[in-house]
């Protein structure tokens, strides 16, 4: 009986570690039979990514929500709002587990524009974090495959986007750097460092120094334009998060004040 009790206790203690180990090896997040996010090896010759990466669901929605694609001469949202909610959760979990030599790929099947009469289409994309930005490469923004799938239930051959070969899609988003027509680098908002706690020190008697002639004050260094541009981008991105209700007004004011203090 003691042996069985010891074994049961050991299994209970080891269970959380085993679950974490299994979760770390997870490579696929399947939202439906035709919508998923996967961890895959990065393309041959690709530089190392900044993975694992901490990207909350709200931040991913704020980054990907404004992305538009040109379709029949019109700029339309790349993702539908409801579609993006589920993808953001999967992407957040996948980025937290991804390794430097891995990319994420996604296949999303939905009525991406949200209209009742809109056709259901597929979206294929490759994502990775590098140099302070979420990189998005889209191969198919509106893959029309459902008619064939409903007939023979065969999934289409998918291409998720490539660093080496451009697709015909044309993307745009506010604040994004367009590395190619089908490739955007979406800047991440850096978290302002928390102020260090102030520890009150015991008063120490200090001798009064003799008066000295003040030395000339050196002229302040010339401001760095690149630094101010970076802070401007941070403030704009922070405002966008506040406007889309992804952070509270209090959080917005706190982080805004922290950024302004660096100027």
SVG drawing of the C-alpha trace seen along z (x, -y; Angstrom):
<svg xmlns="http://www.w3.org/2000/svg" viewBox="-26 -81 62 83">
<polyline fill="none" stroke="black" stroke-width="0.4" points="0.0,0.0 2.9,-2.4 4.4,-1.6 1.2,-2.4 0.8,-5.7 4.4,-6.7 3.9,-5.9 0.7,-7.9 2.4,-10.9 5.3,-10.7 3.0,-10.7 1.1,-13.7 4.3,-15.6 5.7,-14.7 2.4,-15.3 2.8,-19.1 6.3,-18.8 5.3,-16.2 2.4,-18.3 4.8,-21.3 7.2,-19.1 4.4,-17.9 3.1,-21.5 6.7,-22.6 6.7,-20.1 3.3,-21.2 3.6,-22.2 0.0,-22.6 -3.0,-24.6 -6.1,-23.4 -9.0,-25.8 -11.1,-23.8 -10.6,-21.2 -9.5,-24.0 -8.0,-26.6 -4.7,-26.1 -1.4,-27.6 1.8,-25.5 5.4,-25.7 7.6,-24.8 11.3,-24.9 12.4,-28.3 13.3,-28.4 16.8,-27.3 19.4,-30.1 17.0,-32.3 18.6,-34.3 17.6,-33.3 14.4,-34.7 13.8,-36.4 11.9,-33.3 10.4,-32.5 8.5,-35.8 5.9,-37.1 3.0,-38.5 -0.3,-38.8 -3.5,-38.1 -4.5,-41.8 -1.2,-42.9 -1.5,-40.5 -5.0,-41.7 -3.7,-45.3 -0.9,-44.5 -2.8,-42.3 -6.2,-43.9 -5.2,-47.1 -3.5,-45.1 -5.2,-45.5 -4.8,-43.7 -5.6,-44.9 -8.4,-43.0 -10.0,-44.0 -8.3,-47.4 -9.8,-48.0 -8.0,-47.9 -9.9,-45.5 -9.1,-44.0 -6.8,-40.9 -8.4,-39.3 -12.0,-39.2 -12.5,-40.4 -14.0,-37.1 -11.4,-35.1 -8.6,-37.0 -9.7,-36.5 -9.2,-32.7 -5.9,-33.1 -4.5,-35.6 -4.8,-33.1 -3.2,-30.3 -0.4,-32.6 0.3,-33.9 0.7,-30.4 2.8,-29.3 5.2,-32.3 5.8,-31.5 7.0,-28.0 8.7,-28.8 12.5,-28.4 14.9,-30.7 15.1,-28.3 11.3,-28.1 8.6,-30.1 4.9,-30.1 2.5,-29.4 -1.3,-29.8 -4.1,-28.7 -7.4,-30.4 -10.7,-29.5 -13.6,-31.9 -15.6,-34.7 -12.8,-37.1 -14.8,-40.2 -17.7,-39.1 -20.4,-39.7 -23.3,-37.1 -23.0,-36.6 -19.2,-36.7 -17.5,-33.5 -15.6,-31.4 -11.9,-31.6 -8.5,-30.6 -5.6,-32.7 -2.1,-31.4 0.7,-33.3 4.1,-32.9 5.0,-34.9 8.1,-35.4 9.5,-37.9 12.8,-39.6 14.5,-42.9 11.7,-44.2 8.9,-43.6 6.3,-41.0 7.0,-39.9 4.0,-38.8 4.4,-37.2 1.2,-36.4 1.0,-34.0 -2.8,-33.7 -5.1,-36.3 -8.3,-34.9 -7.7,-31.3 -10.8,-30.1 -10.9,-26.4 -14.2,-25.6 -16.1,-24.4 -13.5,-21.8 -13.2,-20.8 -17.0,-20.3 -16.9,-17.9 -13.9,-15.7 -13.0,-16.7 -9.4,-17.1 -7.5,-19.9 -5.7,-22.3 -1.9,-22.4 -0.8,-25.3 2.0,-27.7 2.5,-29.9 4.7,-32.7 8.4,-32.8 11.4,-35.1 12.9,-34.1 10.0,-34.3 7.3,-37.0 3.6,-36.3 1.3,-38.6 -0.5,-39.9 -0.1,-43.6 -0.3,-44.5 -0.3,-47.7 -0.8,-48.7 -0.2,-51.9 3.3,-52.2 4.4,-49.0 7.6,-48.8 6.8,-47.2 9.8,-44.9 8.0,-43.7 4.5,-43.8 3.5,-40.7 5.8,-41.2 5.2,-43.6 7.3,-44.3 4.9,-45.4 6.8,-47.2 6.3,-45.9 5.5,-48.3 8.4,-48.1 7.3,-48.0 8.5,-50.9 10.9,-49.8 9.3,-49.9 10.9,-52.5 13.3,-51.1 12.0,-51.2 13.4,-54.1 15.0,-52.9 15.3,-55.6 18.8,-55.7 19.6,-56.7 20.7,-60.4 24.5,-60.8 26.1,-64.0 27.8,-65.7 30.5,-68.4 29.7,-71.7 32.2,-72.3 33.9,-75.5 32.4,-77.6 33.9,-77.0 33.6,-78.9 31.0,-77.1 32.5,-75.6 30.9,-76.4 28.0,-74.2 28.7,-72.2 26.3,-72.7 23.7,-69.9 24.3,-67.3 22.4,-67.7 19.2,-65.5 19.3,-62.4 16.6,-62.5 16.4,-58.7 15.7,-58.5 12.8,-61.0 11.4,-59.2 11.5,-55.9 9.6,-57.5 7.0,-58.9 6.3,-55.5 6.0,-54.1 3.5,-56.8 1.4,-56.2 1.3,-52.4 0.4,-52.9 -2.5,-55.3 -3.7,-52.7 -3.8,-50.0 -5.9,-52.5 -8.2,-53.4 -9.0,-49.8 -9.7,-49.1 -6.8,-46.7 -5.4,-48.6 -7.2,-50.8 -7.0,-54.6 -5.0,-54.3 -2.5,-51.9 -2.2,-54.3 -1.5,-57.3 1.0,-55.4 3.0,-54.1 2.7,-57.5 4.2,-59.3 7.0,-56.8 7.9,-57.4 7.7,-61.2 10.1,-61.1 12.8,-59.7 12.6,-62.7"/>
</svg>
